[in-house]
Amino acid sequence: MLYSQSYVQQLQGVHSYEHRPSGFGANTKKLGQFHNYFEQLNPKSLLDYGCGKGWILKSLKESYPTCNMVGYDPAVLEYQDVPNKKFDCVFCVDVLEHIEPSCISNVLDHINQLSTLLVWLRIDTLPARKRLPDGRNAHLIVEQPPYWLDLIDNHIDGTVVYKTFGKKAKLDIAIKK
């Protein structure tokens, strides 16, 4: 199971807030070293896993128009269909900390199954400023890098070719398959 239906309903609630019409993930974030790895490996396809309403995906499509890019997010109608093919690159930014703890292993296994060349992960290790409609912090998993690195090592095949823990408590990881 990648998520519970009750949790997806919570996320749909966040994405429908009138005072936050963009939902989660509206900021087109600086992606650090992602562009270097992307350009070096030159993937032909990319999946934005947990894309929200697709703001970063749209920006990536503008930057790399020859790459076939799609998004997946079970809480957004436009992107709710589970991909049934593999992608050269699976890009997952500020998503894993939002996954239900009982589902995180399955989600990482899913990302592993979908990727053939590169997995790019960014994980926030601090509590979120945002709350879910039920009052919980939007970051359901708040853990430090050793926790994440161990979990990733156990669920994603490949070699970690880059990892950094930035000033804003974000862990960036590039895994070459």
Secondary structure as GFF3:
##gff-version 3
##sequence-region A 1 177
A	DSSP	alpha_helix	5	15	.	.	.	ID=ss1
A	DSSP	alpha_helix	34	41	.	.	.	ID=ss2
A	DSSP	beta_strand	45	49	.	.	.	ID=ss3
A	DSSP	alpha_helix	55	63	.	.	.	ID=ss4
A	DSSP	beta_strand	68	72	.	.	.	ID=ss5
A	DSSP	three_ten_helix	77	79	.	.	.	ID=ss6
A	DSSP	beta_strand	87	93	.	.	.	ID=ss7
A	DSSP	three_ten_helix	96	98	.	.	.	ID=ss8
A	DSSP	three_ten_helix	101	103	.	.	.	ID=ss9
A	DSSP	alpha_helix	104	114	.	.	.	ID=ss10
A	DSSP	beta_strand	115	124	.	.	.	ID=ss11
A	DSSP	alpha_helix	145	155	.	.	.	ID=ss12
A	DSSP	beta_strand	159	165	.	.	.	ID=ss13
A	DSSP	beta_strand	170	176	.	.	.	ID=ss14
###
